[in-house]
Amino acid sequence: MKSKQAESTLLAIIIQGGQQGVGNQLLSEAEESGITTECFTDHNCQTIWEVCKSTEAKGRPVEETEILTSAQAKGMD
């Protein structure tokens, strides 16, 4: 999958998911469509993707505020 499409999907997961409470569903759909960490060329996007996946694995909702706070704690630019 091209980087731009992956990055657009990531932004949708964060923004729409947080607003509508469907971030986990959007993340699952993105993974099913083949998006992986390697799809992102930008380090920040890779970090955010990994934080989203980690949050979901913990059974927590994938929401904008938590994702961005966690990504910043991991050294996102």
PDB file of N, CA, C and O in Angstrom:
ATOM      1  N   MET A   1       0.844  -1.169   0.000  1.00  0.00           N
ATOM      2  CA  MET A   1       0.000   0.000   0.000  1.00  0.00           C
ATOM      3  C   MET A   1       0.894   1.238   0.000  1.00  0.00           C
ATOM      4  O   MET A   1       1.921   1.272   0.677  1.00  0.00           O
ATOM      5  N   LYS A   2       0.507   2.218  -0.739  1.00  0.00           N
ATOM      6  CA  LYS A   2       1.295   3.448  -0.821  1.00  0.00           C
ATOM      7  C   LYS A   2       1.246   4.206   0.487  1.00  0.00           C
ATOM      8  O   LYS A   2       0.253   4.163   1.214  1.00  0.00           O
ATOM      9  N   SER A   3       2.330   4.901   0.774  1.00  0.00           N
ATOM     10  CA  SER A   3       2.465   5.636   2.018  1.00  0.00           C
ATOM     11  C   SER A   3       1.362   6.672   2.214  1.00  0.00           C
ATOM     12  O   SER A   3       0.809   6.781   3.308  1.00  0.00           O
ATOM     13  N   LYS A   4       1.037   7.426   1.182  1.00  0.00           N
ATOM     14  CA  LYS A   4       0.016   8.477   1.319  1.00  0.00           C
ATOM     15  C   LYS A   4      -1.333   7.894   1.718  1.00  0.00           C
ATOM     16  O   LYS A   4      -2.035   8.461   2.556  1.00  0.00           O
ATOM     17  N   GLN A   5      -1.694   6.766   1.122  1.00  0.00           N
ATOM     18  CA  GLN A   5      -2.967   6.130   1.468  1.00  0.00           C
ATOM     19  C   GLN A   5      -2.921   5.627   2.914  1.00  0.00           C
ATOM     20  O   GLN A   5      -3.895   5.768   3.652  1.00  0.00           O
ATOM     21  N   ALA A   6      -1.807   5.050   3.310  1.00  0.00           N
ATOM     22  CA  ALA A   6      -1.664   4.567   4.678  1.00  0.00           C
ATOM     23  C   ALA A   6      -1.741   5.728   5.664  1.00  0.00           C
ATOM     24  O   ALA A   6      -2.391   5.622   6.704  1.00  0.00           O
ATOM     25  N   GLU A   7      -1.079   6.832   5.338  1.00  0.00           N
ATOM     26  CA  GLU A   7      -1.096   7.985   6.226  1.00  0.00           C
ATOM     27  C   GLU A   7      -2.489   8.599   6.321  1.00  0.00           C
ATOM     28  O   GLU A   7      -2.890   9.047   7.395  1.00  0.00           O
ATOM     29  N   SER A   8      -3.224   8.627   5.228  1.00  0.00           N
ATOM     30  CA  SER A   8      -4.601   9.126   5.247  1.00  0.00           C
ATOM     31  C   SER A   8      -5.482   8.243   6.122  1.00  0.00           C
ATOM     32  O   SER A   8      -6.317   8.737   6.880  1.00  0.00           O
ATOM     33  N   THR A   9      -5.286   6.938   6.009  1.00  0.00           N
ATOM     34  CA  THR A   9      -6.062   6.005   6.828  1.00  0.00           C
ATOM     35  C   THR A   9      -5.743   6.201   8.295  1.00  0.00           C
ATOM     36  O   THR A   9      -6.643   6.178   9.134  1.00  0.00           O
ATOM     37  N   LEU A  10      -4.478   6.394   8.615  1.00  0.00           N
ATOM     38  CA  LEU A  10      -4.073   6.613  10.002  1.00  0.00           C
ATOM     39  C   LEU A  10      -4.730   7.864  10.569  1.00  0.00           C
ATOM     40  O   LEU A  10      -5.232   7.847  11.692  1.00  0.00           O
ATOM     41  N   LEU A  11      -4.730   8.935   9.810  1.00  0.00           N
ATOM     42  CA  LEU A  11      -5.380  10.160  10.267  1.00  0.00           C
ATOM     43  C   LEU A  11      -6.876   9.949  10.487  1.00  0.00           C
ATOM     44  O   LEU A  11      -7.443  10.470  11.448  1.00  0.00           O
ATOM     45  N   ALA A  12      -7.509   9.198   9.611  1.00  0.00           N
ATOM     46  CA  ALA A  12      -8.944   8.914   9.773  1.00  0.00           C
ATOM     47  C   ALA A  12      -9.203   8.120  11.043  1.00  0.00           C
ATOM     48  O   ALA A  12     -10.176   8.373  11.754  1.00  0.00           O
ATOM     49  N   ILE A  13      -8.336   7.164  11.325  1.00  0.00           N
ATOM     50  CA  ILE A  13      -8.494   6.371  12.549  1.00  0.00           C
ATOM     51  C   ILE A  13      -8.442   7.273  13.766  1.00  0.00           C
ATOM     52  O   ILE A  13      -9.262   7.154  14.676  1.00  0.00           O
ATOM     53  N   ILE A  14      -7.484   8.165  13.778  1.00  0.00           N
ATOM     54  CA  ILE A  14      -7.309   9.040  14.938  1.00  0.00           C
ATOM     55  C   ILE A  14      -8.434  10.061  15.058  1.00  0.00           C
ATOM     56  O   ILE A  14      -9.032  10.212  16.123  1.00  0.00           O
ATOM     57  N   ILE A  15      -8.715  10.752  13.975  1.00  0.00           N
ATOM     58  CA  ILE A  15      -9.692  11.843  14.036  1.00  0.00           C
ATOM     59  C   ILE A  15     -11.120  11.322  14.107  1.00  0.00           C
ATOM     60  O   ILE A  15     -11.855  11.662  15.034  1.00  0.00           O
ATOM     61  N   GLN A  16     -11.518  10.513  13.153  1.00  0.00           N
ATOM     62  CA  GLN A  16     -12.894  10.002  13.135  1.00  0.00           C
ATOM     63  C   GLN A  16     -13.128   9.011  14.258  1.00  0.00           C
ATOM     64  O   GLN A  16     -14.193   9.000  14.875  1.00  0.00           O
ATOM     65  N   GLY A  17     -12.140   8.187  14.521  1.00  0.00           N
ATOM     66  CA  GLY A  17     -12.286   7.187  15.571  1.00  0.00           C
ATOM     67  C   GLY A  17     -12.514   7.808  16.925  1.00  0.00           C
ATOM     68  O   GLY A  17     -13.379   7.370  17.683  1.00  0.00           O
ATOM     69  N   GLY A  18     -11.735   8.832  17.230  1.00  0.00           N
ATOM     70  CA  GLY A  18     -11.885   9.501  18.511  1.00  0.00           C
ATOM     71  C   GLY A  18     -13.211  10.225  18.636  1.00  0.00           C
ATOM     72  O   GLY A  18     -13.833  10.216  19.698  1.00  0.00           O
ATOM     73  N   GLN A  19     -13.646  10.853  17.551  1.00  0.00           N
ATOM     74  CA  GLN A  19     -14.887  11.610  17.581  1.00  0.00           C
ATOM     75  C   GLN A  19     -16.105  10.692  17.642  1.00  0.00           C
ATOM     76  O   GLN A  19     -17.096  11.015  18.297  1.00  0.00           O
ATOM     77  N   GLN A  20     -16.031   9.560  16.969  1.00  0.00           N
ATOM     78  CA  GLN A  20     -17.194   8.693  16.854  1.00  0.00           C
ATOM     79  C   GLN A  20     -17.093   7.429  17.703  1.00  0.00           C
ATOM     80  O   GLN A  20     -18.025   6.626  17.735  1.00  0.00           O
ATOM     81  N   GLY A  21     -15.966   7.251  18.389  1.00  0.00           N
ATOM     82  CA  GLY A  21     -15.804   6.074  19.227  1.00  0.00           C
ATOM     83  C   GLY A  21     -15.650   4.782  18.438  1.00  0.00           C
ATOM     84  O   GLY A  21     -15.996   3.710  18.934  1.00  0.00           O
ATOM     85  N   VAL A  22     -15.135   4.870  17.218  1.00  0.00           N
ATOM     86  CA  VAL A  22     -14.996   3.670  16.385  1.00  0.00           C
ATOM     87  C   VAL A  22     -13.541   3.443  15.960  1.00  0.00           C
ATOM     88  O   VAL A  22     -13.282   2.767  14.965  1.00  0.00           O
ATOM     89  N   GLY A  23     -12.600   4.007  16.713  1.00  0.00           N
ATOM     90  CA  GLY A  23     -11.190   3.891  16.358  1.00  0.00           C
ATOM     91  C   GLY A  23     -10.712   2.458  16.245  1.00  0.00           C
ATOM     92  O   GLY A  23      -9.962   2.129  15.326  1.00  0.00           O
ATOM     93  N   ASN A  24     -11.134   1.592  17.170  1.00  0.00           N
ATOM     94  CA  ASN A  24     -10.701   0.201  17.130  1.00  0.00           C
ATOM     95  C   ASN A  24     -11.209  -0.502  15.877  1.00  0.00           C
ATOM     96  O   ASN A  24     -10.492  -1.296  15.269  1.00  0.00           O
ATOM     97  N   GLN A  25     -12.432  -0.211  15.502  1.00  0.00           N
ATOM     98  CA  GLN A  25     -13.012  -0.805  14.291  1.00  0.00           C
ATOM     99  C   GLN A  25     -12.248  -0.332  13.057  1.00  0.00           C
ATOM    100  O   GLN A  25     -11.931  -1.132  12.176  1.00  0.00           O
ATOM    101  N   LEU A  26     -11.955   0.955  12.994  1.00  0.00           N
ATOM    102  CA  LEU A  26     -11.210   1.500  11.861  1.00  0.00           C
ATOM    103  C   LEU A  26      -9.804   0.907  11.797  1.00  0.00           C
ATOM    104  O   LEU A  26      -9.296   0.632  10.710  1.00  0.00           O
ATOM    105  N   LEU A  27      -9.179   0.713  12.946  1.00  0.00           N
ATOM    106  CA  LEU A  27      -7.850   0.117  12.988  1.00  0.00           C
ATOM    107  C   LEU A  27      -7.892  -1.312  12.456  1.00  0.00           C
ATOM    108  O   LEU A  27      -7.030  -1.706  11.670  1.00  0.00           O
ATOM    109  N   SER A  28      -8.873  -2.080  12.873  1.00  0.00           N
ATOM    110  CA  SER A  28      -9.013  -3.456  12.388  1.00  0.00           C
ATOM    111  C   SER A  28      -9.215  -3.494  10.881  1.00  0.00           C
ATOM    112  O   SER A  28      -8.618  -4.319  10.189  1.00  0.00           O
ATOM    113  N   GLU A  29     -10.050  -2.608  10.377  1.00  0.00           N
ATOM    114  CA  GLU A  29     -10.293  -2.551   8.933  1.00  0.00           C
ATOM    115  C   GLU A  29      -9.017  -2.173   8.175  1.00  0.00           C
ATOM    116  O   GLU A  29      -8.744  -2.704   7.099  1.00  0.00           O
ATOM    117  N   ALA A  30      -8.250  -1.260   8.746  1.00  0.00           N
ATOM    118  CA  ALA A  30      -6.993  -0.854   8.101  1.00  0.00           C
ATOM    119  C   ALA A  30      -6.009  -2.022   8.060  1.00  0.00           C
ATOM    120  O   ALA A  30      -5.346  -2.242   7.046  1.00  0.00           O
ATOM    121  N   GLU A  31      -5.914  -2.768   9.160  1.00  0.00           N
ATOM    122  CA  GLU A  31      -5.028  -3.930   9.191  1.00  0.00           C
ATOM    123  C   GLU A  31      -5.469  -4.987   8.187  1.00  0.00           C
ATOM    124  O   GLU A  31      -4.639  -5.601   7.516  1.00  0.00           O
ATOM    125  N   GLU A  32      -6.780  -5.197   8.085  1.00  0.00           N
ATOM    126  CA  GLU A  32      -7.313  -6.169   7.123  1.00  0.00           C
ATOM    127  C   GLU A  32      -7.015  -5.767   5.687  1.00  0.00           C
ATOM    128  O   GLU A  32      -6.877  -6.623   4.813  1.00  0.00           O
ATOM    129  N   SER A  33      -6.915  -4.465   5.445  1.00  0.00           N
ATOM    130  CA  SER A  33      -6.628  -4.004   4.084  1.00  0.00           C
ATOM    131  C   SER A  33      -5.137  -4.040   3.779  1.00  0.00           C
ATOM    132  O   SER A  33      -4.723  -3.707   2.669  1.00  0.00           O
ATOM    133  N   GLY A  34      -4.331  -4.441   4.751  1.00  0.00           N
ATOM    134  CA  GLY A  34      -2.906  -4.632   4.507  1.00  0.00           C
ATOM    135  C   GLY A  34      -1.982  -3.553   5.029  1.00  0.00           C
ATOM    136  O   GLY A  34      -0.790  -3.569   4.722  1.00  0.00           O
ATOM    137  N   ILE A  35      -2.493  -2.625   5.801  1.00  0.00           N
ATOM    138  CA  ILE A  35      -1.624  -1.576   6.335  1.00  0.00           C
ATOM    139  C   ILE A  35      -0.788  -2.153   7.476  1.00  0.00           C
ATOM    140  O   ILE A  35      -1.313  -2.796   8.386  1.00  0.00           O
ATOM    141  N   THR A  36       0.509  -1.914   7.410  1.00  0.00           N
ATOM    142  CA  THR A  36       1.460  -2.321   8.441  1.00  0.00           C
ATOM    143  C   THR A  36       2.362  -1.123   8.745  1.00  0.00           C
ATOM    144  O   THR A  36       2.283  -0.096   8.072  1.00  0.00           O
ATOM    145  N   THR A  37       3.199  -1.256   9.737  1.00  0.00           N
ATOM    146  CA  THR A  37       4.132  -0.189  10.088  1.00  0.00           C
ATOM    147  C   THR A  37       5.002   0.193   8.897  1.00  0.00           C
ATOM    148  O   THR A  37       5.330   1.365   8.712  1.00  0.00           O
ATOM    149  N   GLU A  38       5.374  -0.792   8.095  1.00  0.00           N
ATOM    150  CA  GLU A  38       6.256  -0.564   6.953  1.00  0.00           C
ATOM    151  C   GLU A  38       5.598   0.277   5.858  1.00  0.00           C
ATOM    152  O   GLU A  38       6.290   0.768   4.967  1.00  0.00           O
ATOM    153  N   CYS A  39       4.296   0.447   5.906  1.00  0.00           N
ATOM    154  CA  CYS A  39       3.594   1.263   4.913  1.00  0.00           C
ATOM    155  C   CYS A  39       3.875   2.747   5.090  1.00  0.00           C
ATOM    156  O   CYS A  39       3.652   3.537   4.173  1.00  0.00           O
ATOM    157  N   PHE A  40       4.358   3.124   6.252  1.00  0.00           N
ATOM    158  CA  PHE A  40       4.586   4.530   6.552  1.00  0.00           C
ATOM    159  C   PHE A  40       6.046   4.894   6.359  1.00  0.00           C
ATOM    160  O   PHE A  40       6.937   4.203   6.854  1.00  0.00           O
ATOM    161  N   THR A  41       6.290   5.979   5.641  1.00  0.00           N
ATOM    162  CA  THR A  41       7.657   6.439   5.435  1.00  0.00           C
ATOM    163  C   THR A  41       8.067   7.440   6.508  1.00  0.00           C
ATOM    164  O   THR A  41       9.258   7.633   6.753  1.00  0.00           O
ATOM    165  N   ASP A  42       7.105   8.067   7.139  1.00  0.00           N
ATOM    166  CA  ASP A  42       7.370   9.060   8.166  1.00  0.00           C
ATOM    167  C   ASP A  42       7.479   8.382   9.532  1.00  0.00           C
ATOM    168  O   ASP A  42       6.610   7.600   9.916  1.00  0.00           O
ATOM    169  N   HIS A  43       8.551   8.688  10.258  1.00  0.00           N
ATOM    170  CA  HIS A  43       8.772   8.079  11.577  1.00  0.00           C
ATOM    171  C   HIS A  43       7.621   8.363  12.544  1.00  0.00           C
ATOM    172  O   HIS A  43       7.216   7.478  13.297  1.00  0.00           O
ATOM    173  N   ASN A  44       7.091   9.588  12.529  1.00  0.00           N
ATOM    174  CA  ASN A  44       5.978   9.929  13.421  1.00  0.00           C
ATOM    175  C   ASN A  44       4.760   9.069  13.132  1.00  0.00           C
ATOM    176  O   ASN A  44       4.086   8.614  14.056  1.00  0.00           O
ATOM    177  N   CYS A  45       4.473   8.842  11.857  1.00  0.00           N
ATOM    178  CA  CYS A  45       3.331   7.998  11.496  1.00  0.00           C
ATOM    179  C   CYS A  45       3.557   6.560  11.950  1.00  0.00           C
ATOM    180  O   CYS A  45       2.626   5.895  12.404  1.00  0.00           O
ATOM    181  N   GLN A  46       4.793   6.082  11.828  1.00  0.00           N
ATOM    182  CA  GLN A  46       5.107   4.735  12.305  1.00  0.00           C
ATOM    183  C   GLN A  46       4.864   4.640  13.811  1.00  0.00           C
ATOM    184  O   GLN A  46       4.300   3.658  14.294  1.00  0.00           O
ATOM    185  N   THR A  47       5.292   5.664  14.545  1.00  0.00           N
ATOM    186  CA  THR A  47       5.102   5.679  15.997  1.00  0.00           C
ATOM    187  C   THR A  47       3.618   5.691  16.347  1.00  0.00           C
ATOM    188  O   THR A  47       3.179   4.935  17.214  1.00  0.00           O
ATOM    189  N   ILE A  48       2.858   6.527  15.691  1.00  0.00           N
ATOM    190  CA  ILE A  48       1.424   6.618  15.966  1.00  0.00           C
ATOM    191  C   ILE A  48       0.734   5.295  15.646  1.00  0.00           C
ATOM    192  O   ILE A  48      -0.115   4.839  16.412  1.00  0.00           O
ATOM    193  N   TRP A  49       1.090   4.676  14.523  1.00  0.00           N
ATOM    194  CA  TRP A  49       0.498   3.387  14.149  1.00  0.00           C
ATOM    195  C   TRP A  49       0.769   2.344  15.243  1.00  0.00           C
ATOM    196  O   TRP A  49      -0.133   1.610  15.647  1.00  0.00           O
ATOM    197  N   GLU A  50       2.004   2.288  15.709  1.00  0.00           N
ATOM    198  CA  GLU A  50       2.356   1.317  16.753  1.00  0.00           C
ATOM    199  C   GLU A  50       1.621   1.612  18.062  1.00  0.00           C
ATOM    200  O   GLU A  50       1.209   0.686  18.760  1.00  0.00           O
ATOM    201  N   VAL A  51       1.456   2.880  18.396  1.00  0.00           N
ATOM    202  CA  VAL A  51       0.710   3.248  19.604  1.00  0.00           C
ATOM    203  C   VAL A  51      -0.754   2.827  19.456  1.00  0.00           C
ATOM    204  O   VAL A  51      -1.346   2.313  20.406  1.00  0.00           O
ATOM    205  N   CYS A  52      -1.335   3.035  18.291  1.00  0.00           N
ATOM    206  CA  CYS A  52      -2.724   2.616  18.044  1.00  0.00           C
ATOM    207  C   CYS A  52      -2.868   1.115  18.246  1.00  0.00           C
ATOM    208  O   CYS A  52      -3.786   0.654  18.924  1.00  0.00           O
ATOM    209  N   LYS A  53      -1.958   0.363  17.656  1.00  0.00           N
ATOM    210  CA  LYS A  53      -2.025  -1.096  17.772  1.00  0.00           C
ATOM    211  C   LYS A  53      -1.821  -1.553  19.212  1.00  0.00           C
ATOM    212  O   LYS A  53      -2.501  -2.468  19.678  1.00  0.00           O
ATOM    213  N   SER A  54      -0.888  -0.918  19.914  1.00  0.00           N
ATOM    214  CA  SER A  54      -0.622  -1.261  21.307  1.00  0.00           C
ATOM    215  C   SER A  54      -1.834  -0.951  22.188  1.00  0.00           C
ATOM    216  O   SER A  54      -2.192  -1.735  23.067  1.00  0.00           O
ATOM    217  N   THR A  55      -2.453   0.194  21.941  1.00  0.00           N
ATOM    218  CA  THR A  55      -3.635   0.591  22.705  1.00  0.00           C
ATOM    219  C   THR A  55      -4.768  -0.410  22.493  1.00  0.00           C
ATOM    220  O   THR A  55      -5.431  -0.826  23.443  1.00  0.00           O
ATOM    221  N   GLU A  56      -4.978  -0.785  21.248  1.00  0.00           N
ATOM    222  CA  GLU A  56      -6.024  -1.762  20.939  1.00  0.00           C
ATOM    223  C   GLU A  56      -5.724  -3.108  21.591  1.00  0.00           C
ATOM    224  O   GLU A  56      -6.631  -3.756  22.113  1.00  0.00           O
ATOM    225  N   ALA A  57      -4.466  -3.534  21.565  1.00  0.00           N
ATOM    226  CA  ALA A  57      -4.075  -4.820  22.156  1.00  0.00           C
ATOM    227  C   ALA A  57      -4.333  -4.857  23.662  1.00  0.00           C
ATOM    228  O   ALA A  57      -4.566  -5.922  24.234  1.00  0.00           O
ATOM    229  N   LYS A  58      -4.288  -3.684  24.297  1.00  0.00           N
ATOM    230  CA  LYS A  58      -4.559  -3.585  25.731  1.00  0.00           C
ATOM    231  C   LYS A  58      -6.054  -3.540  26.029  1.00  0.00           C
ATOM    232  O   LYS A  58      -6.458  -3.489  27.191  1.00  0.00           O
ATOM    233  N   GLY A  59      -6.877  -3.560  24.974  1.00  0.00           N
ATOM    234  CA  GLY A  59      -8.317  -3.514  25.158  1.00  0.00           C
ATOM    235  C   GLY A  59      -8.859  -2.126  25.431  1.00  0.00           C
ATOM    236  O   GLY A  59      -9.986  -1.974  25.902  1.00  0.00           O
ATOM    237  N   ARG A  60      -8.062  -1.120  25.139  1.00  0.00           N
ATOM    238  CA  ARG A  60      -8.477   0.262  25.369  1.00  0.00           C
ATOM    239  C   ARG A  60      -8.979   0.864  24.072  1.00  0.00           C
ATOM    240  O   ARG A  60      -8.575   0.423  22.996  1.00  0.00           O
ATOM    241  N   PRO A  61      -9.846   1.854  24.144  1.00  0.00           N
ATOM    242  CA  PRO A  61     -10.324   2.502  22.925  1.00  0.00           C
ATOM    243  C   PRO A  61      -9.221   3.319  22.249  1.00  0.00           C
ATOM    244  O   PRO A  61      -8.423   3.985  22.909  1.00  0.00           O
ATOM    245  N   VAL A  62      -9.198   3.250  20.937  1.00  0.00           N
ATOM    246  CA  VAL A  62      -8.251   4.034  20.148  1.00  0.00           C
ATOM    247  C   VAL A  62      -8.868   5.413  19.964  1.00  0.00           C
ATOM    248  O   VAL A  62      -9.709   5.622  19.089  1.00  0.00           O
ATOM    249  N   GLU A  63      -8.436   6.350  20.805  1.00  0.00           N
ATOM    250  CA  GLU A  63      -8.988   7.703  20.805  1.00  0.00           C
ATOM    251  C   GLU A  63      -7.871   8.717  20.623  1.00  0.00           C
ATOM    252  O   GLU A  63      -6.737   8.510  21.054  1.00  0.00           O
ATOM    253  N   GLU A  64      -8.219   9.800  19.984  1.00  0.00           N
ATOM    254  CA  GLU A  64      -7.271  10.846  19.590  1.00  0.00           C
ATOM    255  C   GLU A  64      -6.357  11.301  20.727  1.00  0.00           C
ATOM    256  O   GLU A  64      -5.136  11.288  20.573  1.00  0.00           O
ATOM    257  N   THR A  65      -6.917  11.693  21.840  1.00  0.00           N
ATOM    258  CA  THR A  65      -6.117  12.274  22.916  1.00  0.00           C
ATOM    259  C   THR A  65      -5.107  11.292  23.467  1.00  0.00           C
ATOM    260  O   THR A  65      -3.934  11.629  23.632  1.00  0.00           O
ATOM    261  N   GLU A  66      -5.550  10.087  23.751  1.00  0.00           N
ATOM    262  CA  GLU A  66      -4.647   9.083  24.317  1.00  0.00           C
ATOM    263  C   GLU A  66      -3.544   8.710  23.328  1.00  0.00           C
ATOM    264  O   GLU A  66      -2.385   8.558  23.715  1.00  0.00           O
ATOM    265  N   ILE A  67      -3.902   8.562  22.058  1.00  0.00           N
ATOM    266  CA  ILE A  67      -2.923   8.183  21.043  1.00  0.00           C
ATOM    267  C   ILE A  67      -1.840   9.245  20.918  1.00  0.00           C
ATOM    268  O   ILE A  67      -0.651   8.925  20.937  1.00  0.00           O
ATOM    269  N   LEU A  68      -2.241  10.501  20.790  1.00  0.00           N
ATOM    270  CA  LEU A  68      -1.261  11.564  20.619  1.00  0.00           C
ATOM    271  C   LEU A  68      -0.407  11.757  21.868  1.00  0.00           C
ATOM    272  O   LEU A  68       0.791  12.016  21.756  1.00  0.00           O
ATOM    273  N   THR A  69      -0.992  11.638  23.040  1.00  0.00           N
ATOM    274  CA  THR A  69      -0.230  11.765  24.284  1.00  0.00           C
ATOM    275  C   THR A  69       0.799  10.634  24.386  1.00  0.00           C
ATOM    276  O   THR A  69       1.957  10.876  24.726  1.00  0.00           O
ATOM    277  N   SER A  70       0.381   9.419  24.095  1.00  0.00           N
ATOM    278  CA  SER A  70       1.292   8.275  24.160  1.00  0.00           C
ATOM    279  C   SER A  70       2.396   8.378  23.104  1.00  0.00           C
ATOM    280  O   SER A  70       3.551   8.055  23.379  1.00  0.00           O
ATOM    281  N   ALA A  71       2.044   8.824  21.908  1.00  0.00           N
ATOM    282  CA  ALA A  71       3.040   8.960  20.841  1.00  0.00           C
ATOM    283  C   ALA A  71       4.080  10.021  21.203  1.00  0.00           C
ATOM    284  O   ALA A  71       5.270   9.838  20.947  1.00  0.00           O
ATOM    285  N   GLN A  72       3.637  11.110  21.788  1.00  0.00           N
ATOM    286  CA  GLN A  72       4.573  12.157  22.196  1.00  0.00           C
ATOM    287  C   GLN A  72       5.508  11.648  23.292  1.00  0.00           C
ATOM    288  O   GLN A  72       6.689  11.996  23.320  1.00  0.00           O
ATOM    289  N   ALA A  73       4.978  10.828  24.186  1.00  0.00           N
ATOM    290  CA  ALA A  73       5.806  10.255  25.251  1.00  0.00           C
ATOM    291  C   ALA A  73       6.866   9.319  24.689  1.00  0.00           C
ATOM    292  O   ALA A  73       7.913   9.122  25.305  1.00  0.00           O
ATOM    293  N   LYS A  74       6.599   8.741  23.520  1.00  0.00           N
ATOM    294  CA  LYS A  74       7.558   7.844  22.882  1.00  0.00           C
ATOM    295  C   LYS A  74       8.545   8.598  21.995  1.00  0.00           C
ATOM    296  O   LYS A  74       9.343   7.980  21.291  1.00  0.00           O
ATOM    297  N   GLY A  75       8.495   9.915  22.025  1.00  0.00           N
ATOM    298  CA  GLY A  75       9.478  10.703  21.305  1.00  0.00           C
ATOM    299  C   GLY A  75       9.057  11.167  19.931  1.00  0.00           C
ATOM    300  O   GLY A  75       9.907  11.471  19.095  1.00  0.00           O
ATOM    301  N   MET A  76       7.761  11.228  19.679  1.00  0.00           N
ATOM    302  CA  MET A  76       7.294  11.739  18.391  1.00  0.00           C
ATOM    303  C   MET A  76       7.689  13.199  18.270  1.00  0.00           C
ATOM    304  O   MET A  76       7.612  13.959  19.235  1.00  0.00           O
ATOM    305  N   ASP A  77       8.112  13.584  17.073  1.00  0.00           N
ATOM    306  CA  ASP A  77       8.522  14.969  16.812  1.00  0.00           C
ATOM    307  C   ASP A  77       7.348  15.913  16.891  1.00  0.00           C
ATOM    308  O   ASP A  77       7.510  17.118  16.699  1.00  0.00           O
TER     309      ASP A  77
END
